[in-house]
């Protein structure tokens, strides 16, 4: 019974990881087709074009990162909660959290705890 449970949890984590990759790839593909990556290169001088493109791409990357963290937590906590595995998970979560925060600051132009201003300048 325990083997089945471990197998189920392993598959659940694997499916979440696949979902994360699918979110990132589909976000990039949809952005390329909807916004037209080549067309965007010719409109780069249009005000706000770069920011809009980056915002849409950043959202897909952030969601993918969050799903990868969820898969790692599920796998580590339920399957192998040894001290070294939990420490490795902590390091992964720390790195991915830093990446997420850096992307949020880059996309929104302010720290998550700061209220945005109307013109985007603090």
Secondary structure, DSSP 8 states (H G I E B T S, - for coil): -HHHHHHHHHHHHHHHHHHHHHHHHHHHHHHIIIIIHHHHHHTTTSTTHHHHHHHHHHHHHHHHHHHHHHHHHHHHHHH---HHHHHHHHHHHHHHHHHHHHHHHHHHSS-TTS---TTS--
